[in-house]
Amino acid sequence: MQNYIRKRAVKIARYILQTSDTVRGTAEVFGISKSTVHKDVSERLPRISKELADEVRNVLDRNKAERHLRGGEATRKKYAHNHEGQVTLKPIMAATPRETS
């Protein structure tokens, strides 16, 4: 493993431990893909430091368990913001009955 990859994996791990950020959030901060973050912490990090990898895994497992709450919070904020007098919902078009021959 190249040295810059090793350093990146450790830096990502420390960031996740300090902030409890998600894979998506971490990827955004570091300017890399979610796949790279995931590979760094799940495959590369255990070869570098098993203890650090275990700590990061605990944070990521907690984030995964809470993700349904985060999604609900994002939706609530979205509609609360839109609800400030400018809710624009598209009407649902009623299906027209088909002609039967």
N, C-alpha and C positions, 0 to 999 in steps of 0.2 A: 504494500500500500504506500502510495506516495505521501511524502511528509505534509504537503499542503492539505491533503484530504484528511489525514490524521488530525491535524490542527483544527480544521473546520469542524470535524465531528465532535471534538472536545469542546470547542467554542459554542457550538449549537447546544450541546448537552448542558453546559453551564448556564446558558441563556434560558433554556426551558426550566431548569431547576430554580433559577432566580425569579422568573416571571410567571411560571406555570402556564405559559402560552401554549396554544395548540400547534399542531404541525402546520396548519394553514397560516397561522399568524407568524410563526417562526420563519416559514418559507418567504413570506412577504418582507419581513425585516431583513433577512439575509440576501434577498434577491435571487433565490434559487427555487427550484420546483419542489412541490410537496413530496414527490417521489424521492428526490435527493435527500431531503430532510429525513424521510422515513428510512431510507437505506442507510444513511449515516448513523442514526440512533439505534436501529434494530439489527443491522448486520455488522457494521464496521466498529461501532462503539464497544460491543462486548469483547471484541478481539483486543481493544486498546485498554479498557478498564471495565471489568465485570461489575465492580461495585457501582461505578458511575452509571453504567447501563441499567442496572437494577433500579436505581433511584429515578432515572428518567422514565423507565417503563412504568413505575408507579404513578408518576404525574400524568403520563399519556393515558394510562388506564382510567384514571380519575376523570380526565377530560372526556374520554369516550363515554363513560357512564353518565356524564352531565350534558352531553351534546343535545339531547332532546330538550333540555331546559334552555340552552342557549338559542336553539332554533325558535322556540316559542317566544323567547324574549325579543329576538330580532323581529319577528312578525308583529308582536305587540307594539314595538317602537315604530315600525313602519306604518301601521294603521293609526297609531296615536298621532303621528306627524301628519298623515294625510287627513286625519279627522278634524284638523283645525279649520274646518269650513270648506275644504276643497276635496271632498271625497268624489272621485270620478270612477265609478264602476260601470263597466259595460253591461248593458241589459242582455239577458239571456234570451236568445231567439227561440221562440216556440217552434217545434218541428211541425211542418205541414203534413197533413195526412196524404198518403200516396194513393193514387188512383189504382183501383183493382179492376182487372179486366176479366 
